[in-house]
Amino acid sequence: FGTWDMLSRHGESFAAGMPLCGGGSVEAAERLAAIPLRVFHGSEDDAVPPSGSRQMAEAIGRFHPVDFAYTEMTGYGHGIWAEVYRDPAPIRWLFEQRKK
């Protein structure tokens, strides 16, 4: 939730974002579509339902996002951080991003 909130309020300060297991305000979707994003959520998350990330992905998709990917990790619950961060690709992608 924190990542979505910060990007919604101060997106111009960030080169990219990588929200995990959260949700945000679909009213901010147009602003968020201008920020490169990699979003992850576990399909079996019972702490924060994946519907929050799904709704954000759908809303952002309506605005032709600049660089967006949503990954729903099948069979995973809320604690996906170790699995996401174990894969060097998302972290490498995140640190390759530069503000224009």
C-alpha positions as CSV (number, residue, x, y, z in Angstrom):
1,F,0.0,0.0,0.0
2,G,2.9,2.3,0.8
3,T,4.4,2.0,-2.7
4,W,1.1,2.7,-4.4
5,D,0.5,5.7,-2.1
6,M,3.9,7.2,-2.6
7,L,3.7,6.8,-6.4
8,S,0.2,8.2,-6.5
9,R,1.2,11.3,-4.5
10,H,4.8,11.8,-5.6
11,G,5.3,9.8,-8.8
12,E,7.4,12.5,-10.4
13,S,10.1,11.8,-7.7
14,F,10.6,8.1,-8.8
15,A,12.0,6.4,-11.8
16,A,9.9,3.3,-11.2
17,G,8.0,1.3,-8.7
18,M,7.6,-2.3,-7.6
19,P,4.5,-2.8,-5.4
20,L,4.1,-6.2,-3.7
21,C,0.9,-7.5,-2.1
22,G,-1.0,-4.2,-1.9
23,G,-3.6,-2.1,-3.5
24,G,-4.1,1.5,-4.4
25,S,-6.5,4.1,-5.6
26,V,-7.8,3.4,-9.1
27,E,-8.4,7.1,-9.3
28,A,-4.7,7.5,-9.6
29,A,-4.4,5.1,-12.5
30,E,-3.7,7.7,-15.2
31,R,-0.8,9.2,-13.2
32,L,0.5,5.7,-12.4
33,A,0.5,4.7,-16.1
34,A,3.3,7.2,-16.7
35,I,5.6,5.3,-14.2
36,P,7.4,2.0,-15.1
37,L,5.9,-0.6,-12.7
38,R,6.3,-4.2,-11.8
39,V,3.5,-5.4,-9.6
40,F,3.5,-8.8,-7.7
41,H,0.8,-10.5,-5.6
42,G,0.3,-14.0,-4.3
43,S,-2.9,-15.7,-5.7
44,E,-3.6,-17.2,-2.2
45,D,-3.0,-14.0,-0.2
46,D,-5.5,-14.0,2.7
47,A,-4.0,-10.9,4.4
48,V,-4.4,-8.6,1.4
49,P,-6.6,-10.0,-1.3
50,P,-5.1,-10.0,-4.8
51,S,-8.2,-8.2,-6.1
52,G,-6.5,-5.0,-5.0
53,S,-3.6,-5.5,-7.4
54,R,-5.9,-6.9,-10.1
55,Q,-8.0,-3.7,-9.9
56,M,-5.0,-1.5,-10.1
57,A,-3.6,-3.5,-13.1
58,E,-6.9,-3.2,-14.9
59,A,-7.3,0.5,-14.2
60,I,-3.7,1.3,-15.2
61,G,-4.1,-0.8,-18.4
62,R,-6.8,1.5,-19.6
63,F,-4.3,4.4,-19.9
64,H,-1.7,2.6,-22.1
65,P,1.0,2.3,-19.5
66,V,4.5,3.2,-20.4
67,D,6.0,0.0,-18.9
68,F,3.8,-2.2,-16.8
69,A,3.7,-5.9,-15.7
70,Y,1.5,-7.6,-13.2
71,T,2.6,-11.0,-11.9
72,E,0.2,-13.0,-9.8
73,M,2.2,-15.8,-8.2
74,T,0.0,-18.9,-8.3
75,G,-0.1,-20.8,-5.0
76,Y,1.6,-18.1,-2.9
77,G,0.2,-16.2,0.0
78,H,1.1,-12.8,1.4
79,G,4.8,-13.6,2.1
80,I,6.1,-13.4,-1.5
81,W,8.9,-11.0,-0.8
82,A,11.6,-13.6,-0.5
83,E,10.5,-15.3,-3.7
84,V,10.3,-12.1,-5.7
85,Y,13.7,-10.8,-4.4
86,R,15.4,-14.1,-4.9
87,D,14.9,-13.6,-8.6
88,P,17.5,-11.1,-9.8
89,A,15.4,-10.0,-12.8
90,P,12.9,-7.7,-11.0
91,I,15.6,-6.0,-8.9
92,R,17.8,-5.6,-12.0
93,W,14.9,-4.1,-13.9
94,L,14.1,-1.7,-11.0
95,F,17.7,-0.4,-10.8
96,E,18.0,0.0,-14.6
97,Q,15.2,2.6,-14.6
98,R,16.1,6.2,-14.9
99,K,14.0,9.4,-14.6
100,K,13.6,11.2,-17.9
